[in-house]
Amino acid sequence: MTDFKTKYGTWALVAGASEGLGAAFAEELAKRGMNLILVARRIEKLEELSKKLRDQYPIEIKCYSIDLADYAQIKPFISQLDVDPGLLVYNAAYAPIGYFDSIAEEDLNRIVDVNIKAPLLLLKMLSVKMIEKGKGAIVLMSSLAGAQGSPKIATYAASKAFNKTLAEGLWYELKNHGIDVLSCFAGAVSTPGYKKAQNSKDGPGTLDAEKVASLTLNALGKGPTIIPGFVNKLAHFFMVRLFPKKLAISIMGRNTKDLI
C-alpha cells in the first residue's frame, strides 16, 4: 500500500463524509494514517464518525458543518483552515429523482451548486497549495449514469459527466506538478441513499462502499479514471462501446424508472 502521508501530505479532506461512501473514504484514509478534515451538513453524523475513527486509529480529525451548495460558506472555510489538505475526496452529491418536468427549479440549482460549483471551487483553492508543494491528490466521484443520458436522473447524470471530464483534463494538467487526479466512475454502491432510491433492492454489480473506497484510493497515480467492479466495467463497455446511443439510453430508462 502506498505511503499516503509521504506521497500526499498528512491531511485529507473528505467532502460529503457523513455516511455511506464518504464515511468509507474517511475510514480508508484513516487506515493509511492520514489525518482527516470531514465536511458535510450534519455535524452530529461527522462527530459520530470521528469518534469511531479516533477510537481505532491514531489520527487527528476536524469536523465542519458546511452546506456545499453555499458558495459563500466554502471560500472562507478553506481560507481559514490551519492545515493544508494534501488529498481531496469530493464525494458530496445532490440527486433528486424524477422526470425533468417535475424537478423544481431550486433543485436544479442545487444540483449545479453541489455537484459542479463546489468541487470546482475546492479544486481551485486546494490545488494552489498542492502545486506549491509539488504533491497532492484529488478524487472526484462520478457515476456510470454519466456515460449516457439517464432518464429520471438526467441532470444529476449530466453533472457526473462533467466531473469525469474535468478530472480527465486535470489529470493531464496537474501530473507535471506531482498531483494525482482520479475520477471514480462508480456504478451502484450500497449506501443509505442508494438503498432508499432502490427501495432496499441491490441491483446487479452493487458494491460495498468500503470496497469502492479502497479500490479508488489504490488507483491513485495509475490513470485518470477507475470503474470499480468487473460487472460495472462490463456494463460500461457494452453501454459505451457496443450499444447504439439510443439503445443505451433506453436501457438506462428502463433501469431508472422505478427509482423513488
N, C-alpha and C positions, 0 to 999 in steps of 0.2 A: 504494500500500500504506500502511495506517495506520501512523503512527509509534508503535509499541507502547510504547517506552520513555517517551515523553512522556505517552501516554494512560493507561498502567497502572503504570509504575514500571520499574526497571531489572532486577528479578529475577523469574524464573518458576520455579515448582515443578512438575515432572512426576512423578507417582506411577505406577509401573509402566513405567519408562523403559528397561528393559534391552534390549529388542529390539522388532521389529515396529512397531506403531502408536505406542507410547510413544517409541521412538527416532526415529520420523519426526516426531512433535511436537517433540521436542527440537531436531532439525535445523532445522525450520521456524522455531522461535523464535530459534535462533542466527542464522539468515539475517536476522531482523528486529532483530538487535543486542542481544537480551536475554541477560543472564547467567542461568545455569541451576543449579537445585538438582535433582539427579537422585536418585530414590528407587526402590529395588527390593531384593529379597533378594540377588541375585547381584552382589556388588560388582565381580567381575572383568569382567562384561559392562558395567557402568556405567563403569568406568575405561577400558575399550577404546573405548567410545563417546565418552567425554570427550576422550581423546587425539585421536581423529579430528576432533572438532568444534573443538578448540582449534587444531589444525593449519590449519583452514580459516577460522576466524572469530576476530576479536579480542575474545573474551569471557572471563569468569571462569566456572568450573564447580566446583561442590561435589557430591561423590558420597557417598551414605549407604546403608548396608545396613540396611534396616528391613523387618521382617515385618509387612505391613499387616494381617495377621489378628490381630496382637497389640496390642490397645488400649493396654496398659501401655507399649509402646515409642513409640507415636505422640505421646502428650501431652508427655512430656519432650523428645522430639526437636524439636517445634515450639517449645516454651518456650525451648529453649536456642539456637535459631538466632540468629546475629548479624546477619542481614539480614531484611528484611520482604518476602516474596514478594507482588508485586502481581498476579500471574496464577497460577492453579492449573489444571492439567490433570489430572483424575483418570481415568487410563486403566487402572489395575490391575483385574483381574477374576479370579475363580476360577470355572471352568466344567467340573465333572466331567460326563462324558457317560454316560447310562444311564437306564433307566426308574426311577421313583421308588422302587420296592420294592428295587432293587439298590444304591441310593446309601446309603453308610454315614452314620450319624448325625454323625460328626466332619466328613464332607464337607459335610453340610448346614449345620453350624455355621460352617464356613469360608466358605461362600458368603455367609452373613449378615455375618460379620466383615469380609471383604474388600470385598464389593460394596455393603454398606449402612452398617455401623457406621463403617468407616474414612473414607469420604467425608463422612459426617455430622460426625464429629469434626474433620476437616481444614477443612471449610467453616465450622464454628462458630468455630474458633480463628483461622483466617486472615481471615475476614470482619470480625472486630473491628478489626484494623489497617486494612483496606481502608475501612471506614466512617469511621474517624478521619481518613484521608487524603482521603476523598471521591472515590476512584477505585480501580478494580480490575477483574478479570475472572475468571470461573470457567467451566471447561468440564467437563461430566460426560459420559462416554461411555455411551450407552445402546445399544439394538440393535433392529432390526426384529423380532427374536424376541420382544420385549416387547410387541408390539402385540396379541397374542392368545396363548392358551395354546400352548405349543410342546413337544410330546411329546419325551421323551428328554433335554431340557434344561429341564424345566419350572421348576425352582427358580431356575436362572440367569436364565431369561427373566423370571420374576416380579421378580427383583432389578433387572433392567434397566428394567422398567416403573416400579419405584419411583424410579429415578434420573431418568427422564424427567419424571415427575410432580413430583418435588422441584425439578428445575431450572425447570420452568414456574412454580411458585409463587414461587421465589426470584427469578426474572427480574422479576416484578412488584414484589416487596417491596424488592429491592435497587437497582432502577434509579434510585430517587429519591436514593440515596446515591452515584450515579456509578459503580455497579458493573454491568458487563455479565455476564449469566449465560446460558449456552447449553448445551443438550443436543444432542449429536450422535447422531441416531437412525440408526446405521450399519447397512448391510447387510453382505454378505460383503466382508472385507478380506483381501488376500493377505499373511498373516503366517505365521510358523513354526507357531503354534498352529492356525491355520485349515487350513493345508496338512496338518498331522498328522491333524486330525479328519476331513478330507475325503479322506485317503489320496492327497494331492497333486493332487486334481482341483479346478479352479476352477469354481464354479457360475456361473449367469447373473448378470450385474451385478457381478461381483467387481472391486473397485477396488484399485489400488496404495495402500499405506499412506501414501506421500508425498502422493498426490492427496487422500486423505481429510483428512489433517492440514492441508494448505493451504486446502482449501475450508472446513473448520471454522473455522480462525482468521480467515479472511476474512469469515465470517458473524457474528463477534462484534459486538454492538451493533445487529444488524438484526432481532432477534426471538428467541424463546425456544428454537426448535428448528431444526435443519437435517437434511435427509436427503440425503447426498451421492450424486450419480449419477442420471441420468434413469431407468434401469431400476429402481432402488430406489424412486424416487418413484412410478413407475407401479405397481410391485408393492404398495407401501403403500396407494395409492389403491384398488386393487381389493380388497385384503385387509381394509381397514378400512371403506371407504365402500360398496362394491358387494356383496361376498360376504356371505351369512349367516354368522354366527359359527361355526356347526357346520362349514360348508364350509371356512372359513379355517383352523380348527384341523386339519381332516383334511388339507388341503394341506400344512400345516407338518409334520404327522406323516409324510406320505409323503417330504417333503424331508429330514427328520432321521433317518429310520430306519436309514440306512447310515452315520451318523456313528460314529467309533470313538475 
